[in-house]
Amino acid sequence: MPSSGGASAGGSTGTNGGASGTTAGSSGSAGASQSGGSANGDASANGGASANGGASANGGSGGADSGGASGGGSTGTGGATPIGEASSFHCVNWADRRDNYVDGLLELSGLSSSTDTYATVEAKATDILSEFQEKLDANAVRIPINEPTVASAWWNAYKAVIDVAAARGMKVIVAYWAFQNGKPDNVDAFMDMWRVVVSAYRSNNLVYFDIHNEPYGYGDSWRQAAADWLTAFPDVPRGRVIVAGTGYDDDVRPVGGDSRFAGCLLELHIYGFWHTSWTGQQQWRDDMTSSLGAYASRTIVGEWGAPMTTGMDYNVNADGDAYRSYVRAVSDVMHREGMGSCYWPGLRNGDSYSMTRLNNGTPLTLTVTNASGLERLHWAWNL
């Protein structure tokens, strides 16, 4: 997400802001830089198998290809038959409280890189993911990675989130966030990071690889960079690779029309704060429809969101407010096109856009922050 959207932990926009994003005048040129803005035991109770099609029974501890790193959890080799249709993603983002543009170790809200082990991340992930499933009807989660996280010992605990989600039968989108400038500072470190992740989860059909979140720093070279990634990982099924739209993921037409990405899923982002003067629903419908072109059936809306803690009633079908018009319009387009999406965020501590609030206590529980917002999310998912 770009940089000045949503509220930060302190309620303001800008650096480390919620729902991050830019304040650009058009989604095609999305503006400013990004930097502003839990069952215990192995990955499942039976060592990786899950009754509902998560990591398969042969996903035990494994070596490099099955990602059997310390902490004892299975990364799952096998998994359920992949559900390739973009429309199948009833997904939410689980984000770092600081936003995911972190120069260092990522900590999803509720996790601690300084104290959590694989077992404690597993327990927390079981709690939170079960709440996503039960209270939001989510069947997928999108989480961030970066080079420091994957290269550190923290990765051995962090990946319990992926293992638990897959064991619960959820799809997992693993997405790369560049700390700054919309592209990796070091391409070799970026590729080394992806080699670790792909080696661990290539054989788990519930894990999807989102090459680069909002690759605005590449400009016209983004398509070549994404094609280079595909060349480096030829054994990854195309249907489990997600290619961002250009800029801030705001236009999928250039990548959708590139034959090098045939079979890949595409990703679009769209935010209300990109056009705060657009108070009519039709403006938003037209803009989103244009950005999708002919590729809605291949596209996941990887991020969309609006303030959920302000008391706004998104069930009111009326123009006049930019955010209400945005939420109603983009959810209408997704419903009409039968599209899958990942709401931003399902959980991020301190973010006014967050669809849930994390409660203290054991087990961890979530409270829905806006019933009407959840209804529009369900409408978007055709539930």
GIFENBEL-V755895 format. One record per residue. N is the residue number from 1. SS is DSSP state (2 for helix, 1 for strand, 0 for the rest). OMEGA is omega as a letter, one per 30 degrees, with the letter a starting at -180 (none if undefined). D_FIRST is the distance of its C-alpha to the first C-alpha in Angstrom with 2 decimals. Layout:
BEGIN
[[N:SS:OMEGA:D_FIRST] [N:SS:OMEGA:D_FIRST]]
END
This chain:
BEGIN
[[1:0:a:0.00] [2:0:a:3.78] [3:0:a:6.64] [4:0:l:9.11] [5:0:l:8.34] [6:0:a:10.30] [7:0:l:12.99] [8:0:l:13.26] [9:0:l:16.02] [10:0:l:18.36] [11:0:a:17.19] [12:0:l:16.09] [13:0:l:13.12] [14:0:a:12.06] [15:0:a:12.28] [16:0:a:10.86] [17:0:l:9.97] [18:0:l:9.20] [19:0:a:6.62] [20:0:a:4.99] [21:0:l:4.78] [22:0:l:7.97] [23:0:a:11.40] [24:0:l:12.56] [25:0:l:15.59] [26:0:a:14.68] [27:2:a:11.96] [28:2:a:13.72] [29:2:a:13.37] [30:0:l:10.13] [31:0:a:11.67] [32:0:a:11.09] [33:0:a:9.99] [34:0:a:7.14] [35:0:l:9.80] [36:0:a:9.95] [37:0:none:7.72] [38:0:none:24.68] [39:0:l:31.62] [40:0:a:32.53] [41:0:l:34.04] [42:0:a:32.68] [43:0:l:29.53] [44:0:a:31.51] [45:0:a:34.84] [46:1:l:36.69] [47:0:l:35.13] [48:0:l:32.37] [49:1:l:33.93] [50:0:a:32.71] [51:0:a:34.59] [52:0:l:31.68] [53:0:l:30.80] [54:0:l:28.52] [55:0:a:29.45] [56:0:a:32.89] [57:0:l:36.09] [58:0:a:36.36] [59:0:a:33.11] [60:0:a:34.99] [61:0:l:34.46] [62:0:l:34.64] [63:0:a:34.16] [64:0:a:31.43] [65:0:l:30.64] [66:0:l:30.37] [67:0:a:28.53] [68:0:a:31.22] [69:0:a:30.29] [70:0:a:31.62] [71:0:l:31.16] [72:0:a:32.99] [73:0:l:30.38] [74:0:l:30.40] [75:0:l:27.42] [76:0:l:29.23] [77:0:a:30.89] [78:1:a:31.30] [79:0:a:29.46] [80:0:l:29.63] [81:0:a:29.90] [82:0:l:26.40] [83:0:a:25.34] [84:0:a:24.06] [85:0:l:23.28] [86:2:a:19.70] [87:2:a:21.10] [88:2:a:21.92] [89:0:l:18.51] [90:1:a:18.58] [91:1:l:15.59] [92:1:l:13.49] [93:1:l:10.85] [94:1:a:12.77] [95:0:l:10.89] [96:1:a:12.32] [97:0:a:13.54] [98:0:a:12.49] [99:0:a:8.79] [100:0:l:8.50] [101:0:a:8.89] [102:0:l:12.58] [103:0:a:15.61] [104:0:a:17.76] [105:0:l:18.08] [106:0:l:15.36] [107:0:l:16.72] [108:1:a:15.43] [109:0:a:16.51] [110:0:l:20.27] [111:0:l:20.78] [112:0:l:22.42] [113:0:a:22.68] [114:0:a:25.86] [115:0:a:27.81] [116:0:l:26.56] [117:0:l:28.38] [118:2:a:27.85] [119:2:a:30.04] [120:2:l:28.25] [121:2:l:24.77] [122:2:a:26.48] [123:2:l:27.98] [124:2:l:24.87] [125:2:l:22.86] [126:2:l:25.82] [127:2:a:25.74] [128:2:a:22.07] [129:2:l:21.74] [130:2:l:25.02] [131:2:l:23.75] [132:2:a:20.75] [133:2:a:23.43] [134:2:a:26.02] [135:2:a:24.29] [136:2:a:21.37] [137:0:l:23.13] [138:0:l:20.26] [139:0:a:21.40] [140:1:l:18.35] [141:1:l:15.67] [142:1:a:12.54] [143:1:a:12.49] [144:1:l:11.31] [145:1:l:13.89] [146:0:a:14.65] [147:2:a:18.02] [148:2:a:19.51] [149:2:a:18.91] [150:2:a:20.56] [151:2:a:23.25] [152:0:l:24.36] [153:0:l:26.64] [154:0:l:23.80] [155:2:a:22.69] [156:2:l:25.99] [157:2:a:25.04] [158:2:a:21.28] [159:0:l:22.01] [160:2:l:24.08] [161:2:l:21.01] [162:2:a:21.02] [163:2:a:24.80] [164:2:a:25.08] [165:2:l:22.64] [166:2:l:24.58] [167:2:l:27.84] [168:0:l:26.96] [169:0:l:26.42] [170:0:l:22.66] [171:1:a:20.54] [172:1:l:18.00] [173:1:l:14.98] [174:1:a:14.66] [175:1:l:11.53] [176:1:l:11.52] [177:0:l:9.16] [178:0:a:10.87] [179:0:a:11.66] [180:0:l:11.99] [181:0:l:12.72] [182:0:l:10.48] [183:0:a:13.36] [184:0:l:15.63] [185:0:a:18.16] [186:0:a:20.77] [187:2:l:20.91] [188:2:l:23.75] [189:2:l:21.94] [190:2:a:18.95] [191:2:l:21.57] [192:2:l:23.55] [193:2:a:20.66] [194:2:l:20.27] [195:2:l:24.10] [196:2:a:24.23] [197:2:a:21.70] [198:2:l:23.25] [199:2:a:26.71] [200:2:a:26.05] [201:2:l:24.57] [202:0:a:25.71] [203:0:l:28.54] [204:1:a:26.62] [205:0:l:25.94] [206:0:a:23.45] [207:1:a:20.92] [208:1:a:18.50] [209:1:a:16.98] [210:1:a:13.50] [211:0:a:14.36] [212:0:l:11.24] [213:0:l:7.49] [214:0:a:6.67] [215:0:a:10.21] [216:2:a:10.73] [217:2:a:13.29] [218:2:a:15.64] [219:2:a:16.43] [220:2:a:19.28] [221:2:a:19.72] [222:2:a:16.73] [223:2:l:19.09] [224:2:l:21.68] [225:2:l:19.48] [226:2:l:18.48] [227:2:l:22.19] [228:2:l:23.21] [229:2:l:21.25] [230:2:l:23.15] [231:2:a:26.33] [232:2:a:25.84] [233:0:a:25.42] [234:0:a:27.91] [235:0:l:28.77] [236:0:l:25.42] [237:0:a:25.87] [238:2:a:23.92] [239:2:l:23.14] [240:2:l:21.11] [241:1:l:18.97] [242:1:a:15.65] [243:1:a:14.97] [244:1:l:11.73] [245:0:a:12.40] [246:2:l:12.88] [247:2:l:10.84] [248:2:a:7.21] [249:2:a:8.64] [250:0:l:10.30] [251:1:a:13.85] [252:0:a:15.46] [253:2:l:18.93] [254:2:a:19.39] [255:2:l:18.62] [256:2:a:20.35] [257:0:a:23.39] [258:0:a:23.67] [259:2:l:26.38] [260:2:a:25.21] [261:2:l:22.50] [262:0:l:25.07] [263:0:l:24.65] [264:0:l:21.02] [265:1:l:18.38] [266:1:a:15.69] [267:1:l:12.10] [268:1:l:10.70] [269:1:l:7.64] [270:0:a:9.06] [271:0:l:8.82] [272:2:a:12.07] [273:2:l:11.52] [274:2:a:11.31] [275:2:a:15.00] [276:0:l:16.58] [277:0:a:19.97] [278:0:a:19.71] [279:0:l:21.76] [280:0:a:23.24] [281:2:a:22.09] [282:2:l:23.48] [283:2:a:21.28] [284:2:l:18.18] [285:2:a:20.16] [286:2:a:21.29] [287:2:a:17.99] [288:2:l:16.42] [289:2:l:19.75] [290:2:a:19.88] [291:2:l:16.53] [292:2:a:17.79] [293:0:a:21.22] [294:0:a:23.52] [295:0:a:21.01] [296:2:a:19.98] [297:2:l:22.14] [298:2:a:20.25] [299:1:l:16.70] [300:1:l:14.47] [301:1:a:11.84] [302:1:l:9.34] [303:1:l:7.13] [304:1:a:8.98] [305:0:a:10.29] [306:0:a:12.48] [307:0:a:14.79] [308:0:a:17.07] [309:0:a:19.29] [310:0:a:20.76] [311:0:l:23.33] [312:0:l:22.12] [313:0:a:24.05] [314:0:l:22.01] [315:0:l:25.25] [316:0:a:26.77] [317:0:a:26.97] [318:0:l:27.12] [319:0:l:25.49] [320:0:l:25.23] [321:0:a:22.01] [322:2:a:18.72] [323:2:l:16.69] [324:2:l:19.56] [325:2:l:20.09] [326:2:a:16.49] [327:2:a:16.57] [328:2:a:20.04] [329:2:a:19.56] [330:2:l:16.57] [331:2:l:18.20] [332:2:l:21.42] [333:2:l:20.19] [334:2:l:18.94] [335:2:a:22.26] [336:2:a:24.28] [337:2:a:22.87] [338:0:a:22.97] [339:0:l:19.38] [340:1:a:17.62] [341:1:l:14.18] [342:1:a:11.99] [343:1:l:11.44] [344:1:f:8.65] [345:1:l:10.33] [346:1:l:13.87] [347:1:l:14.48] [348:0:a:13.08] [349:0:l:15.97] [350:0:a:16.06] [351:0:a:13.11] [352:0:l:14.68] [353:0:a:12.38] [354:0:a:13.67] [355:0:l:16.08] [356:1:l:18.37] [357:1:l:19.90] [358:1:l:21.30] [359:1:l:25.05] [360:0:l:27.33] [361:0:l:30.12] [362:0:f:31.09] [363:0:l:29.98] [364:0:l:26.43] [365:1:l:25.72] [366:1:l:23.00] [367:1:l:23.57] [368:1:a:21.88] [369:0:a:20.71] [370:0:a:21.26] [371:2:a:23.68] [372:2:l:23.08] [373:2:l:19.32] [374:2:l:20.31] [375:2:l:22.88] [376:2:l:20.45] [377:2:l:18.33] [378:2:l:21.69] [379:2:l:22.59] [380:2:a:19.55] [381:0:a:20.67] [382:0:l:24.24] [383:0:none:25.54]]
END
